[in-house]
């Protein structure tokens, strides 16, 4: 991290996986931008994720869904947890 330009930050670093993002942005800001452009609120929004880099995004969605393999930090901000994300979303779409 000490070699990164100031415009980047480490979003997460787990095992062999490392994600760099903009130092001034995150997935939560991206969702907020979409909500604003589409005239949606938190209550109109669902988000699905599996890593700590998804936490800010989950906070912007009423229906926050984590994969069961996600860590406790992400699960703590999600209302729903599932083993099979595709099946969960398919069931949701059929309701």
N, C-alpha and C positions, 0 to 999 in steps of 0.2 A: 504494500500500500504506500510506502514512502516514496516509491518511484512513479506513482500515478500523477498525471497532471491535476491541477486543482479543479479542473472541470469534470473530473470523474470521481466516483466513489465505489467501494466494494459493497454491493447489495447483499451478497452472502458468499460465504466460502465454507463449503462442506465437503470434506474428502477431496475428491478429484474435481469437484464442481466449483467454479468461481464465476460470479456474475458481476460485471461492472456496469454501472449506469451513470447517468448525468448526476452531477452533484446537486443540481437544483430541481430534480424531478424524481418521480416515482410512479408506480402503477396507480396509486390513489389519485394523484393529480391528473393522470390520463383519464380515469373514470369520471372525475369531476368535470373535466373539459367536455367529454362526451355527453354527460348529463345536461350540461348547460346548452350545448349545441342542439340537443334533441328535446329540450324542455322536459326532462325527466327528473324525478327526485330519487332519493335513497330508496323510497318505498316502491319504486318502479324498476329497481335494479337488482340483478343477481350476479354473483361472482363466484368463480370456482378456482381453487388453487391448491398447491401442494408444498409450498415452501415459505420461509420467512419473508422472502421478497414480495409476497402477496398480501401481507398484513395490512398495509395502508389501503390497498384496493378493497379488502374485505370490510373495512370500516366505512366505506362509501356505499355499501350494498345492504339492503334489508335481508336478502336471502344470500347469506355467505355460506359456501359449501367447501369443506376441505376433504381431501382424500384421506382415508384412514391411515395411510403411510406418512402423513404429514406429522410434523413435530407438535409437541404440546403448546408451544408458543402460538402457532397458527390456529390450532384447534380451539384455543381459549377465546378467540374472537369470532368464531364461526358458530352459527346456529345449527348447522347440519354437518354430518360426517358420513362418508360413504366409501364402500370398498370399490364400487364400480361407478365412476363419474358419468360415463356415457349412459348407463342404465338409469341413474338418478335423473339426468336431464331428460331422457326419453319419457320417463314416468311423469315428470313435471309438465312436459309439453302436452301430454294426453289428458291432464286434469282440466 
